[in-house]
Structures are given as structure tokens and as C-alpha cells.
Amino acid sequence: MTVRQNLLKAESDLLRYPIREVVEIGKQLEKMGHFSMIWENIGDPVTAGEDVPEWMKDILREEVSHSISFAYTDSRGDINARQYVLDNFSSEKVCTVDDILFFNGLGEAINKILNNLPREARVLVPSPTYPSHATAEAMHAGCDYVSYQLDPENDWEPDLDEIENKVRYNEQIVAILVINPNNPTGSVYRRETLEKIVAIAKKYDCFLIFDEIYHHMTFDGVENTYLYEIIEDVPGISMKGISKDIPWPGSRCGWIEIYNAETDKNFSDYIRMLLLAKMLEVCSTTMPQQVLPALYSNEHFDALLASRIAKYQRRADEADEFFKNVPQVRLNKPRGVFYLVVELLDLPVALLDSKNKKIRLYLNRLEKMPMDRDFQFAYELMGAEGVCVVPLTGFGSNLTGFRMTLLQEDDAVFTETLKRIGRAIKAYYS
């Protein structure tokens, strides 16, 4: 039997998520080599070894004892959670409690925001960018996403001239996306940079989308600027969630804060459609929303967050010192989050000594397929040194390199990871 029609959309070849894709290759190599991979591919603090503190578990145990935690909640989200978000992470000057919508993670929010736009309406996304943003924009439009560059020679700050030129000369662009603090680069943008992006949006009648999931996660001495502080009367959406700062990535609990919802008719009509689309799903998962106020307001939360950020900053310092001695790379020291990007300059095509012949044969077959050079480096790194990173081109960049995390709990393992990567880079360029 053959299903009577092709079931793939025309744009299905645009659907990619390299953060997970490299894992599939890595798992194959683990089996072939009988070794344990060091996974530096995904930003999951718990999988990386962070213990969930008992006070967090106690809050969930208490909530589970109440039958109401098993019920539906409001389609917008639990009212207590929304009020807490408004009071602590937003501003009544630009937002109301009904302008906050909860989703099953920001992945769902991203897709809802894009898929409820007309097909011809485009969102300008950064490059490099978190893959879900680029893929959602491309799938929505049915063609390659439109992007602006982050400048590695300027601490990965957005190229403001490019943003303005693309918005000015492409009337299909209706929104500008900013990820701040930034995944994948670990940069935290200067206030004046963000104010200029707001000014561009206002000048050309666009709305703003700020992914602020890492809003709590800046290093010592680095101040984060929130969208609600600078947006004035421009329509916009801020995206936040509990997966990184609590940390509870498996909760799949994120929300959007809609700013100046009624200042523009086109924007308010779009927001009403977004709410209707949310109502079709009834609601997002109840329990994470119901415990959100108790988690953030717990007396131990601030100390937990501070200790985690201090650890990531130590990791960033160590990586920065290490890569200073590797001539083939460029690293902008992160100012927040728990990632860093290493550029591989003038990257050649090369092979490394794999752990065994079976791995070598597998990689030889794999690398016959068309791929960017940093993907080949990533595969060779896994096969030779047992470290999984994500190629920089997988984040929609035309630069070669890789992203790794700062999540490793064990100091010795993190140091060893850097040594393995450095050894692989040296051999790859020789």
C-alpha cells in the first residue's frame, strides 16, 4: 500500500534542529567506539549534572497533593502565575495581566507567533541564532529565513546598519527578533544598541520580538536591559520561561508578555488571533504555572541562581584563558548565559585519528555527503576525542566554528573537555 498523496510540505527540507541532529551521530559513534561521549550540545543544566534542590522538590510535592493541579487552567495561563510575572518581570506601563500568555515552552510560543502571521509577513532574525527561530521563520514563509548579522569583531553586537537597510528596503518585514542575553554567543547587548533597534522598529512601523529567556543570567558586573524598559509605545512581545533560571527545562513552561497591545490596530488584530489559536489548545500544562510564584519567591532562589551564575562565569574565564593559546580560533568572552562560541578561522577540510576503524569507515561514508566544514570538524571531534559540540553554521551563520556549554559540573571534566577540543583543533589544522 502507498498513501495516495505525498505527505511532505514543500518547505519540509527547511526543517532542521542541529542541536539534536548531532546527537544522533554521536550516539552511533559511542556504540561503535564503546566510550562515553562528553555532551556539550544542549543547554540542559539538569542533564549536565546540576542537582535539583530539595526545596524545589518540596514545592512540587506540596502542589501534587492538591487535586486542582491536575485540572485545566485559563487559556491565557494561571492567573496567579500571570500576576507574578507582571509584578516581577514586566511593567504595567506597557502590559496587563491579560497580555501574558503561557505556552508549553518557548518552542511552542515561537511557532505560534510565526505561524499566525500572514505567509508574506517576515520576521528579521539574527545570525547566528537559536535554530528554532530560524526554522520557524523559514517554515512559515516557505523559503529561507531573512537575517541580520551579529558581529564577532564587536562582541557579537547586532549590525544596526544592516537591520535598518533590510527593514527599509523589504516591506515584507513586519518584526525584528532580538535574543538578549544571547544564545548561542553568550553576549549581553548594550542598552544603546537595543534602544537603536527600538527606534528602527518605530521608524519603519515594525513590532519587536525579544527572546529574553536568559534575562536572569548575566555575569557579575553586567546589567541586562529589558525590552519593557525601552520599548516606549512600540508594539512588542517578550518571551521568557522557567527552563533556564529555575532550572526546570523539562517543565516546558514559557510565556510571552505582549507590550502596547492596543496601540496599533494591525498588531491588536494579530494578538487576538494569537489568543484564539491558544484557546484551541485549551491551556498549557497546569502544574509548572501553579508553582511558578512559589519557586521564584522562595528564600533560597536568589542564592541558588547566584551560585549557578558564578560557576558559569568561572567556566567562561577558564575557556577564555585556554583558547587565547589556540591561534586558529577567535573567542568573545561570554557576558552571560551558559554558552560560548568558538570561531574556527580559515577552517580546512581534514581527518583526525578516530578511536577505531569502524568509526573511521562510518565517518568516511557520512562525510561524503554535502556539509559545511564545521559539521565535518564536529564529527571528527566526536570520533577522535569523544566530545560533542554544535557547529556554528547550524545556528544559521556563515561563519565556521562551534558552540559549547558552560554547564559541566565537574571541574576536572570541564578542563579535560577543553584539552580534548584544543588537541583536536591543533591536529585538524596541522
BASEPA-994770 format. One record per residue: residue in three letters; x, y, z of N, C-alpha, C, O in turn. Coordinates in steps of 0.02 Angstrom, whole numbers, plus 32768, in hexadecimal, padded with zeros to 4 digits. Example, Ala and Ser with C-alpha at 12.3 -4.5 7.8 and 13.67 -1.06 7.14 Angstrom:
2
ALA82947EE4818682677F1F818682947F5B818682C87F5A81A7
SER82827F90816282AC7FCB816582858002818A829E80398192
***
This chain:
430
MET802A7FC48000800080008000802C803F8000806080418021
THR801680727FDB803680B37FDB800180E87FE87FCE80EB7FC6
VAL800D8113801A7FDE814980287FD581727FE9800581807FC6
ARG7F9881867FDA7F8681A07F987FA881E27F867FAC81F37F4B
GLN7FC082087FB87FE182477FA88024824E7FCE802E822F8002
ASN805082767FB2808D82887FD5807A82AF8014805382DF8010
LEU8093829A804E807F82B8808D80AF82ED80A680A6830980DD
LEU80E382FC80808113832F809481018373807880EF8378803D
LYS810683A680A180FE83EA8089813883FC805B816E83E08060
ALA812C842B802E816184408000819D845B802581D68454800E
GLU8191847A805F81C88499808581E6846A80B9820C848080E4
SER81D5842980B781EC83FB80EB823883F580ED825483E48122
ASP825A840280B682A383FE80B782C3843780DE82FF843780E9
LEU829B846880F382B484A0811C82B3848F816682CD84B4818F
LEU829584568177828D844381BE82CC842381D882DE83EB81C4
ARG82EF84468205832E842C822183348441826A831B8475827E
TYR8356841782918366842882D683A9840882E783AC83D28305
PRO83E0842982D38423840A82D8843983FA831F846383CE8328
ILE841D841C83518430840D8396842183C583A7844783A583CB
ARG83EA83AC838D83D88366839883F483388362840382FE836E
GLU83FC835383258413832982EE8458830C82FB846582D282EC
VAL84858335831784C9831B832384C882E4835784F582BA8358
VAL849582E38382849082AF83B58487826B839584A4823983AC
GLU845F826883618453822883408495820A832584A181CE832B
ILE84BE823583088500821E82F1852B8209832C854C81D5832B
GLY852A8232836185528224839C854081E183BC856C81BD83D3
LYS850081D183BF84EB819283DD8504815683B48517812383D0
GLN8504815E8372851F812983488569811E8355858180E6835A
LEU858D8156835C85D58151836885E4813383AC8614810D83B4
GLU85BC814483DE85C48126842185BF80DA841D85E880B6843B
LYS858D80C283FA8584807983F485BE805883D085D5802383E3
MET85D58079839B860C805C8374864E805C839B8676802E8394
GLY8658808F83C38697809783E68697807F842D86CC807D844D
HIS865C806C844786558055848C8673808884BD869B807684E9
PHE866080C784B5867780FC84E2863C812984F48607812584D6
SER86468153852686128183853B862281C8851F865781E4852C
MET85F481E384F985FD822584DC85F5825B851185CC8254853F
ILE861C8290850C861082CC853485E182F8850B85F3831284D6
TRP85A4830185258570832384FF8571836E850E855E83828545
GLU8585839584DE858783DE84E5855683FF84B485608438849F
ASN852283DB84A384F783F1846D84B984178483849E843E845C
ILE84A0840C84BF845E842784CF845F84488514848284328541
GLY8437847D851B843584A485588405848A858C83D484AB859D
ASP8412844E85A383E8842F85D7841284288617843883F8861C
PRO840B84558647843484528683842C841186AA845C83F886C8
VAL83F083F586AA83E483B986D28406837C86B38427835686D6
THR83FF837486718422833E864F846E8345865884918313865A
ALA84868383865C84CE838F866484E6838186AA8523838486B7
GLY84B9837186D884CF835C871B84BA8389875484C98379878E
GLU849683C08746848083EA877E844A83C687A6841A83AB8789
ASP845183C787E7841E83AA881383E483DA881B83EE84168825
VAL83A883C08818836D83E88828836783EA8874836183B68893
PRO8369842588928369842A88DB8329840F88FA82F4840F88DB
GLU832E83F8893882F683DA895A82BC840B8964828283F88962
TRP82CC844C896E8296847B897882698481893A822D848D8940
MET8287847988FE825F847888C28233843A88BF81F8843E88AD
LYS8250840288CF822983C388CF81F083C6890281BA83AD88F6
ASP81FE83E6893C81CA83EC896F818F84158956815584048964
ILE819D84498931816784738915813C844A88E580FF844F88E5
LEU815C842188BC813683F8888D810F83C188B180D783B1889F
ARG812E83A388E4810A8370890B80CB838D89298096836D8929
GLU80D183C98944809783E98962806183F6892E802683EC893A
GLU8076840D88F38045841D88BF802283DF88A67FE683E08898
VAL804683A888A08028836A88887FF1835288B77FC3832F88A1
SER7FF6836488F67FC3834D89267F808370891D7F4E835A893A
HIS7F7E83A588F47F3F83C988E87F2183B388A57F4283B78872
SER7EE4839C88A77EC48382886A7EC083B688337EC183A587F8
ILE7EBB83F688457EB4842A88137EF0842E87E57EEA844887AD
SER7F29841587FA7F64841787CF7F5F83E787957F8883E98767
PHE7F2C83BC87967F22838D875F7EEC83A6872E7EDC838486FD
ALA7ED183E1873A7E9B83FC87117EB6842986DA7EF0843B86D9
TYR7E88843B86AB7E98846F867B7EA384B186A17E8C84B986DA
THR7EC584DF86817EC98523869A7EB0855286637E9D853B862D
ASP7EAF859286707E9985C4863F7EC385BD85FF7EFE85AE8602
SER7EA385CA85C67EC885C485877F0385F385847F3785E28566
ARG7EFD862D85A27F36865B85A57F6D864185D37FA8864E85C8
GLY7F59861D86067F87860586397F6B8610867E7F3C86378686
ASP7F8785EF86AF7F7285F686F47F75864087097FA8866186FF
ILE7F3F865A87277F3C86A187377F7186B587697F8D86EC8764
ASN7F80868B879A7FB3869C87CB7FF8869F87AC802186CA87BD
ALA80068671877D80468672875A804C86B0872F808186D0872E
ARG801686C2870C801986FD86E18021873D870B8045876B86F7
GLN7FFF874087438007877B876E804D8780878A806987B6878F
TYR806A8746879C80AF874787B580E0875F877F810C8788878C
VAL80D6874787428101875C870A80FB87A88700812D87CA86F9
LEU80BD87C1870080B3880886F580D48831872C80F48864871E
ASP80CE881B876A80E8884287A28134883F87A78153886E87C1
ASN8153880A878E819A87FF879A81C68802875C820188128761
PHE81AB87F2872181D487ED86E481BD881C86AD81DA881C8677
SER8189884386B9816D886D8684815A88B186A1817388C486D6
SER812E88D5867F811B8918869680D48927868180C1891C8648
GLU80AC894086B08067895386A28063898F8672802D899E8658
LYS809B89B08666809B89E98638808E89D285F0807389F885C8
VAL80A2899485E0809C897C859B8076893A8596806D8921855F
CYS8060891E85CE804588DA85CF801188D38606801588F58639
THR7FDF88A885FB7FAE8897862E7FB2884C863B7FD488288617
VAL7F908836866F7F9287EF86807F7387C586477F86878B863F
ASP7F4587E286217F2787BE85E97F5387C085AA7F43879F8578
ASP7F8A87E585AC7FB987E785757FF287B4857E802487B7855A
ILE7FEA878785AD801C875385BA7FFC871085A87FC786FE85C2
LEU801D86EA857C800486A985668039867485758074867D8565
PHE8023863D85938050860685A1804D85D28569801985C6854B
PHE808885B2855C808F857F852980B58544854680D58548857A
ASN80B0850C852380D884D28536811F84DA851C813384B984EC
GLY81438506853B8187851685278188854B84F18156855784CF
LEU81C2856C84EA81C885A084B881CA8585847181BC85A98441
GLY81DB8544846981D7852684278191852C840A8188853C83D0
GLU815F851E843481198525841E8109856E841280E7857F83E1
ALA81208599843E811185E18436812E85FB83F5810C862183D1
ILE816B85E883E5818B85FE83A7816185EA836B81558613833E
ASN814C85AC836A81258594833180E185B6832C80CA85C682F5
LYS80C185C28365808185E583648089862D834B806186448322
ILE80BC864F836280C78694834D80D28698830280B686C482E1
LEU80FA866A82E78109866C829F80CF8653827580BD86718242
ASN80B0861C828A807E85FC8260803C8622825D801386148231
ASN80328651828A7FF5867982877FFF86BB82627FD186E48260
LEU803986C58246804586FD8218803086E981D2803386AE81C1
PRO801C871881A7801287088161805386EE8143808987018158
ARG804D86C28112808986A280F580BB86D480DA80F786C980DC
GLU80A1870C80BF80CE873D80A180EF876B80D4811C879080C3
ALA80D88769811380F687938147813487718163813187378177
ARG816B8795816481AB8777817781C4879481B981B887CE81CA
VAL81E9876A81DE820A877F821C8255877C82108270874981FC
LEU827787B3821D82BF87B8821482E1879A825182D987B28289
VAL83088764824783278740827E83738749827D838F87578248
PRO8394874382B783DC874B82B88401870F829C83E486D88297
SER843F87198289846B86E3827384B086EE829284D087208286
PRO84C786BD82BC84A7867E82CD8469868882FA846186BC831A
THR843F865482FA84028657832183F18612833D840C85E08326
TYR83C68611836F83AC85D28388838485B18350835885D08334
PRO839385718340837685538303832A85548300830E855982C9
SER83078550833882BE854F833682A3858F83178270858D82F5
HIS82C485C7832382AD8606830582B5860682B9828786168294
ALA82F185F382A382FE85F3825B82D285C1823682B685D18202
THR82CB8586825282A2855282328259856682308238855D81FD
ALA82408582826681FA8596826881EC85CD823581B885CD8214
GLU821B85FC822F8211863281FE8212861781B781EA862C818D
ALA824085E981AA824585CC8167820785A2815681EC85A7811F
MET81F38578818581B9854D8179817985778170814F85678146
HIS817385AB8196813985D88190813785F8814A810285FC812B
ALA8171860E81328173863380F38179860480B681698618807E
GLY818F85C680C281988598808A81D785A4806381DD858D802A
CYS820785C78080824785D5805F827A85E68096826985E880D1
ASP82B885F2808282EC860180B382D8863D80DE82B9866C80C7
TYR82EC863A811D82DE8671814B830786AE8138833A86A98116
VAL82F086E9814E831487278143833887398184831D873181BA
SER83778750817E839F875881BA83CA879781B783D687B48182
TYR83E287AA81F2841587DE81F9844F87BF821F844687908245
GLN848B87DB821684C787BE823284D587D8827984CB88138288
LEU84ED87AA82A3850D87BD82E2855887BF82D48573879282B4
ASP857987F282EC85BE880182D885F087E5830B85F387FE8344
PRO861687B182F9864787948328868187C3833886A487BA836A
GLU868A87F6830E86BF8827831C86A7885F834986CC888D8359
ASN8667885B835D864A888E838A8621886B83C085E8887E83CD
ASP863F883783DE861E8813841585DA87F7840285AD87F2842C
TRP85D387E383C3859587C683A9855A87F683AE852087E083B3
GLU8567883783AD8530886883AD850D88668368852D88578336
PRO84CC8875836684A88877832684C488AE82F884D988E3830F
ASP84C3889F82B784D788D08285849B88FE8278846D88EC8253
LEU849C8938829784628966829484568980824E841C89888239
ASP848B898E8228848289A781E48460897381B9843489838190
GLU8473893481C2845388FF819A840A88F781AD83DF88EF8182
ILE83FB88FA81EE83B688F68203838C892D81E28357891F81C6
GLU83A4896A81E6837D89A281C98376899B817E833F89A78163
ASN83AA8988815B83A6898181138376894A80FF834F895380CF
LYS837789128122834A88DB810F830288ED811E82D588DC80F7
VAL82F6890F815582B18924816582998959813482608958811E
ARG82C58987812382B389BF80F682A089A580B0826F89BC8093
TYR82C88976809682BF89628050829889218047828F890B800F
ASN82808904807D825788C88077821788D3809F821588C880DC
GLU81E288E9807E81A488FA80A0818088BD80BB815088C480E1
GLN8196888180A78177884580C4818C883A810C816A88178131
ILE81C48858812181DA8850816681AD8878819481A788B5818D
VAL818C885581C3815E887581F1817888758239815D88988264
ALA81AC884D824681C58848828B8210883C828B822B881F825B
ILE8230885182C08278884682CB827F881B83098265882C833F
LEU82A287E3830282AE87B6833B82F387C48359832487CB8335
VAL82F587C8839B833487D183C08336879C83F683058791841A
ILE8370877B83FE837A874A843483AC8769846483E787708455
ASN8394877C849E83BF879F84CF83A887908516836E879B8527
PRO83D687788541841A875F85338419872884FE83E7870684F5
ASN8452872084DC845086FD849C846686B4849F849986A384BD
ASN843E868B8481844F8646846F845486468422842286558401
PRO848D8635840584C3860C84218501862F843C852C860E8458
THR85078671843585488691843D855A86A28485859586AB8495
GLY852986A684B2853786BA84F6853F870584FE8553871D8534
SER8530872C84CB8536877484CF84F9879284F284C3877484F3
VAL850287CD850F84CC87F4852D84D18839850F8504885B8518
TYR849E884F84EC84A4888A84C384A388CA84ED848388CE8521
ARG84C688FC84D384C8893D84F38483895F84ED845F895684BB
ARG84728985851F843089A68520842689D184E383F089D284C5
GLU845A89F784CF84538A248496844789FD845584248A168429
THR846389C1844F845589978415840C8985841183EC898B83DC
LEU83F08970844983AA895C844B837C8997844083488991841F
GLU838E89D1845B83668A0D845083648A1F840683318A3783ED
LYS839C8A1583E3839D8A25839C837289F4837483548A078342
ILE837089B5838A83448985836882FB8998837282D389938344
VAL82EA89AE83AF82A689C683BB82968A01838E825F8A068372
ALA82C68A2E838682BB8A69835C82B18A56831382888A7482F0
ILE82D68A2382FC82CD8A0B82B7828789EE82AE826589FD827D
ALA827189C682DE822E89A982DA81F889E082D881C889DB82B2
LYS82018A13830181D18A49830281D18A7082C1819C8A8282A7
LYS820C8A7D82A682128AA4826881F18A81822D81D38AA28202
TYR81F58A3E822B81DC8A1981F1819E89F08200818C89C381DB
ASP817C8A018237813B89E28248813F8996824D811689738231
CYS8171897E827081788936827E816A892A82C8816E895882F1
PHE815B88EC82DA815988DB8320819788B3833381BD889E8307
LEU81A288AB837381DF888C838D81CF884A83AE819C884283CF
ILE81FC881A83A681F987DA83CA823C87D283ED827087CC83CD
PHE823B87D1842F827987C7845682758784847A8249877984A3
ASP82A38758846982AA8719848F82D6872984CB8313873384C4
GLU82B7872B850682DA873E854382DB8705857682DA871185B2
ILE82DC86C7855D82DB868D85888314868D85BA830E867085F1
TYR834C86AC85A9838686AE85D6838B86F085FC83C28705860E
HIS83528710860883538754862483728757866A838C878C867D
HIS83728721868E8391872086D183DB870E86D083FC87118703
MET83F586FC8695843586D98694846C87038674848586F4863E
THR847F8739869684B88762868184EE875D86B684E0875486F2
PHE852C876386A08565875B86CE856F879A86F9855187CE86ED
ASP85988792872B85A587C7875B85BB8807873785E98807870F
GLY859A883E874885AB887E872A858A888D86E8859388C386CC
VAL8563885E86CE85418866868D84F78872869A84D6884A86BB
GLU84DD88A98681849788BB868C846E88AA864E848188BB8616
ASN84368888865884098878862183D588AF861983B988C8864A
THR83C788C085DB839388F185CB835688CB85B2835A88A68581
TYR831E88D585D382E088B485C082BB88DC858982C089198586
LEU829888B8855F827188D9852B823F890A854882368941852E
TYR821C88F6857E81E8892185998204896585B281DE899585B8
GLU8245896785C0826489A585D8826D89D985A182708A1585AE
ILE827289C28563828689EE852C825489F184F2825F8A1684C2
ILE821F89CA84F581F589C184BA81C989FE84AC81B28A078473
GLU81BD8A2984DE81928A6484D5814E8A4F84BA812D8A2584DA
ASP81388A69848080F58A59846780F68A29842C80C48A218409
VAL812F8A088421813689D983E98116899683FD8121897F8435
PRO80EF897683D280D4893483E3810C890183E7813E890483C3
GLY810488D184158139889F841B81248863844480F088628465
ILE814F88308441814587F28466818687DF848781BA87DC8466
SER818487D184C881BD87B584EB81AE876C84FB8177875B8510
MET81E0874284F281D986FA8500820686E8853A824286F7853A
LYS81E986C7856C820F86B185A681F6866C85BB81C68652859F
GLY8218864E85ED8203860C8604822D85F6863F825A86198655
ILE821C85BA8659823D85A286968272856C8689828D854F86B8
SER8280855F864982AA8525863A82F48530864A831885008654
LYS830A856F864D8352857C865583648595869B8396858086B7
ASP833B85C286B7834F85E086F6833685BA8733835485C08768
ILE83018593872C82E9856E8767831B853987808328853A87BC
PRO8337850B875A832B84F7871582FC84BB87128301848D873B
TRP82CF84BC86E182A0848586D9828E8480868F8255848D867B
PRO82BE846C866482B1846A861C827A843986098256844585D9
GLY82738403862F824083D2861E81FA83E8862F81C983C6861E
SER81F38421865181B0843B8660818C84518621814E8451861F
ARG81B2846585EE8197848385B1816584BA85C3812B84B885B1
CYS817E84EB85E78154852185FF8173856485EC81A585798609
GLY8155858585BC816B85C785A7813085F4859E80F785DE859D
TRP813E8635859781078664858D811D869D8561815986A98557
ILE80EC86C0854680FA86FE852280D88738854780A187318561
GLU80FA8771854780DD87AF856080D287DD8524810187EE8501
ILE809587F0851A8083881984E08081886284F5805D88748524
TYR80A8888B84D480AF88D284E7808A88FF84B5808C88F58479
ASN8068893184D18044896284A880158940847780138950843B
ALA7FEE891284917FC388E884667F8F891084407F7A88FC840A
GLU7F7A8948845C7F43896E843D7F5A89AE841A7F3189D68405
THR7F9B89B784137FB389F583F47FB089F483A87FB58A288387
ASP7FA789B8838B7FA789B283427F72897E832F7F738947834A
LYS7F45898F83017F0E896282F07F28892182D17F1088EB82E3
ASN7F57892682A27F7088E982837F8E88BA82B87F83887D82B5
PHE7FB388D682E67FD288AD831B7F9C8890834A7FA08856835C
SER7F6B88B8835D7F38889F838B7F0E8869836A7EFA8839838B
ASP7F00886F83297EDB883A83057F0487F983057EE987C3830F
TYR7F45880082FA7F7187C582FA7F7387A5833F7F7187678344
ILE7F7587CC83747F7787B183B77F36878C83C77F37875883E8
ARG7EFD87A783B17EBE878483BC7EBE874083997EA4870F83B4
MET7EDB873D835D7EE086FD833A7F0E86CD83607F0086918364
LEU7F4486E7837D7F7286BE83A47F4E86A183E17F58866683F1
LEU7F2586C984017EFF86B0843B7ECD867B84277EC48649844A
LEU7EAB868583EE7E7B865383D67E9F861183C87E8585DC83D8
ALA7ED9861583A97F0085D9839B7F1385B583DC7F13857883DF
LYS7F2285DC84107F3385BE84507EF6859D846F7EFC8568848E
MET7EBB85BB84687E7E859E84847E6D855B84657E5085308486
LEU7E7F855284257E72851284057E9684D884277E81849F8422
GLU7ECC84E8844A7EF184B4846F7EDA84AE84B77EF6848784DD
VAL7EA884D384CA7E8C84D6850E7EBA84FB853D7EAA85318555
CYS7EF584DD854C7F2484FE85797F6784DC85767F6E84A58559
SER7F9984FC85927FDB84DC859A7FDC84B685DC7FB084BF8607
THR800E848C85E580128460861F800C84888660802D84BA866A
THR7FE08471868B7FCB849786C68000849B86FC801084D28714
MET801C8463871080448461874D80808491874D808A84B5877E
PRO80A98493871880E184C2871A80CB850B872580ED85318747
GLN8092851D87088078856187128064856D875B807185A28777
GLN8045853B8779802C854487BD8064854A87F0805B856B8824
VAL809D852B87E380D4852F881381048568880381318576882B
LEU80FB858987CB812A85BD87B7813485F387EC816D860387FD
PRO80FE8610880881098644883B8130862A8877815B864D8892
ALA812085EE888D814285D288C8818C85C488BA81B685CD88E6
LEU819C85AF887D81E285A1886C820B85E2886B824085E6888A
TYR81F286148848821886528841821C86798883824E869C8890
SER81E9867588AC81E8869C88EA820686788925820B8694895C
ASN821B8639891C82398614895382788636896B829E86528944
GLU8284863489AC82BD865789CA8300863C89B18333865E89B7
HIS830086008995833F85E2897F834E85EF8935838585E2891D
PHE831D860A89108326861088C88360863E88B48389862B888B
ASP8363867988D1839786A988BE83DD868C88C984098696889F
ALA83E7866989018429864C890F8439861588DD8472860E88C7
LEU840785EC88CC841185B7889A842585D58857845585BE8838
LEU840186078841841086268801845586458801847B863E87D1
ALA84678668883684A88689883A84E186568838851486628817
SER84D9861E885A850E85EB885A851585CC8815854D85BD8800
ARG84DE85C287F384E185A587B0850385D5877F852E85C18758
ILE84F086148781850E864587548559864C8762858086528733
ALA856C864B87A285B3864F87B385DA861587968613861D877F
LYS85BC85DA879785DC859F877A85E585A8872E861B85998713
TYR85B185BF870C85B685C886C485EB85FD86B3860E85F78681
GLN85F0863086DC8622866386D08668864886D98695865986B3
ARG8672861C870A86B485FC871286C485D286D586FD85D286BD
ARG869385AE86BC869D8585868086B085B2864486DD85A1861E
ALA868D85EA863E869C8618860786E28634860D8706863A85DB
ASP86F786448649873B865E8655876F8629864187A086398620
GLU876385EB8655879285B58646879685AA85FB87CD85A385DF
ALA875D85A885D9875C859D8591877E85D7856D87A385CC853C
ASP8773861385848791864E856587DD864A8569880086578538
GLU87F7863885A3883F863285AC885B85FA8581889186008564
PHE883685C3857D884E858985568852859A850C8886858E84EC
PHE881E85B784F0881C85C284A7884885FC8492885586048456
LYS885F862684C1888F865984AF88D0863B849488F4865C846F
ASN88DE85FD84A7891B85DC8491891085AF8454893D85898442
VAL88D685B4843688C7858D83F988C385BE83BF889285E283B9
PRO88F585C0839488F985F6836288C485F3832B88B78626830A
GLN88A585BA8321887785B382E8883085C982F9880385C382CF
VAL882485E3833587E085F1834A87D7863A83608808865E836C
ARG8798864E83638786868F8381874D868283B2871C866283A1
LEU8754869D83EE872186958421871286D98440873F86FC8457
ASN86D386EC843F86BC8726846686A4870C84A9867486E484AC
LYS86C4872184DE86B28708852086698717852F86538750852A
PRO864386E3854385FC86EE855385F3871F858C861D872585B9
ARG85BB8743858A85A9877285BF856C875985E58552877C8612
GLY8554871E85D3851B870185F5850886BF85D4852B86A585A9
VAL84CE86A485EA84B3866585D184E1862C85E5850986348614
PHE84DE85F385C3850E85BD85D28526859B8592852B855E858D
TYR853585C68560855285AE8521858D85DA850F859586128528
LEU85B685BF84E285E785E984C185EF85D0847985E48595846B
VAL860385FD844D860E85ED8407865985F483F8867786288407
VAL867585C183DA86BB85C283C486BB85C2837886A385938358
GLU86D485F8835B86DC85FA8312871A85D382FE874F85D9831D
LEU871485AB82CA874D858882AC875F85AD826C873B85A9823A
LEU879685D1826D87A885FE823787CA85D881FE87F685AE820A
ASP87B685E781C187D485C6818687D5857A818F8809855A8185
LEU879D855E81A18798851781B287A584EC8175878384F38142
PRO87D584BF817887E28491814087B28456814287898450816F
VAL87B8842A8111879783E9811287CC83B6812387FF83B18101
ALA87C28390815987F68363817087D683278193879A832681A0
LEU880082F681A287EB82BB81C8881582B68207884F82CA8208
LEU87F7829A823B881B828D827988218242828387FD821B8264
ASP884E822E82AE885681E782BE881C81D082E9881681E48323
SER87F081A882CC87B5819182F087C6815C832487FD813F8323
LYS87978150835187A38121838787AA80D9836E87CC80B1838E
ASN878B80C883368795808683188782808882CE876880BA82B5
LYS878F805182AB8783804E82638739805382528726806F821F
LYS870F8037827D86C78038827086AE8080826E868680938243
ILE86C680A8829D86B380EF829E86CD8113826086AA813C8243
ARG870B8103824D8728812482138700811581D486F3814281AC
LEU86EC80D781CB86C580C58190868180E88191866980FF815D
TYR866380EB81CC8622810C81D28627815681C185FE8171819C
LEU865B817781DB866481BE81CD867581CA8184865F81FC8167
ASN869B819D816686AB81A4811E866B81A480F4866481CC80C6
ARG863D8177810485FE817480DF85D481B380ED85B881D180BF
LEU85D181C6812C85A98201813F85C28240811D859B82688105
GLU86048248811B8621828781038624828B80B7863B82BD809C
LYS860D825780948605825C804C85C88286803A85C2829F8002
MET859B828E806A856082B7805E85738301806285A183138086
PRO854F832C803D855E837480418553838D8088851F837E80A7
MET858283B380A2857B83CF80E585AA840A80ED85DC840F80CB
ASP85998436811B85C5846E812C86038453814F8602841F816F
ARG863A84798148867A846281628679845781AE869A842A81C7
ASP8654848181D286558478821B862B843C8230863684228267
PHE85FD8425820685DB83E68216860D83AD8211860D8380823C
GLN863783AD81DD8669837881D88699837B821486AA8347822F
PHE86AD83B7822886D883BC826386B5839F82A086D4837B82C8
ALA867583AE82A98650839582E3864D834982E38654832A8318
TYR8642832B82A9864082E282A5868582C482B3868A829282D6
GLU86B882E3829886FC82CA82A5870F82D282EF873082A6830B
LEU86F98308830E87068312835586E582DB837E870382C183AD
MET86A882CA836D86868294839186A98252838886B2822B83B7
GLY86BD8244834A86DD8204833B872281FC8358873881C58366
ALA874682348361878B823183798790823D83C487B7821D83E7
GLU8769826D83DE87728283842387348277844F87378281848C
GLY86FD8263843186C28254845A86A282918479868A828E84B1
VAL86A182C9845486818307846C864F831D84378660832383FC
CYS86118329844C85DC833F841E85CF8389842885BB839F845E
VAL85DA83B083F385C983F883F1859A840383B7858D83D6838F
VAL857F844083B285518450837B8573847F834A858B84B4835F
PRO8577846D830A8597849982D9857584DD82D5853884E382DB
LEU859D851182CC8583855582CA85558560828E852585868293
THR85648540825685388548821C84F2852B822A84C2853D8208
GLY84ED84FE825B84AC84E4826F8480851882918444850C829A
PHE849D855082A28477858882BF846985BE828A845E85F8829B
GLY846A85A9824C845A85D88217848F860B82098481864281F2
SER84CE85FA821685058628820C852E861481CF853185D881BE
ASN854C864581AE857A8635817785C28630819185F08628816A
LEU85CB863581D3860C862D81F2861385E5820985E285C5821C
THR865185CB8208865D85888220867685898268869B85B6827C
GLY86618558828E8675855482D38647852482F8862B84F682DA
PHE8640852F833986138503835F85FC8527839F861C855683B6
ARG85C4850F83B985AC852583FA85B584ED842B85A684B3841B
MET85CC84FD846785CE84CD849E85AD84ED84DB85A2852984DD
THR859E84C4850D857D84DE854985B084E8858185E984D2857D
LEU8599850A85B485C1851585F185A184F0862C85AA85038666
LEU857C84BB861D8552849B864F857484648677855C844F86AB
GLN85AC844B865E85CC8411867D85D7841D86C885F3844F86DD
GLU85BE83EE86F185C383F5873A860983E58754861F84038785
ASP862B83B78734866C83A0874D86A483CB873086AC83CF86F4
ASP86CB83EB875C870184178746873383F1871A8748840A86E6
ALA874683B587308778838E870B875E837B86C68784837B8696
VAL871F836986C2870283558681870083918652870E838A8617
PHE86EF83CC866C86EE84088641873484178626873C842685EB
THR87658414865287AA8421863D87C083EE860987E083FF85D8
GLU87AE83AF861487C0837A85E4879C838585A287B98378856D
THR875E839D85A4873983AB8567875D83E0853D876483D88500
LEU87738415855D87998449853A87D9842D851B87EA843C84E2
LYS87FC84038541883A83E68527882C83BB84EA885283BD84B9
ARG87F7839484EC87E7836984B287D68394847587ED8385843E
ILE87AF83C8847F879E83F3844787DD8415842B87E6841783EF
GLY8807842E84588845844E84418872841F841B8890843283E9
ARG887683E18434889F83AF8411888483A083CC88A98399839C
ALA8842839C83C78823838E8386882D83C88355883C83BD831B
ILE88278406836E8831844083428879844183288884844C82EC
LYS88A98436835488EF8436833F88FC8401830A891D840F82D8
ALA88E283C5831588EC838F82E488C8839D82A388E1838E826D
TYR888D83BB82A7886483C8826C888583FA823D888083F58200
TYR88A7842B825A88C8845F8232890E844C821B892C846E81F1
SER892984168236896F84058227897583DF81E589AC83CC81D1
***
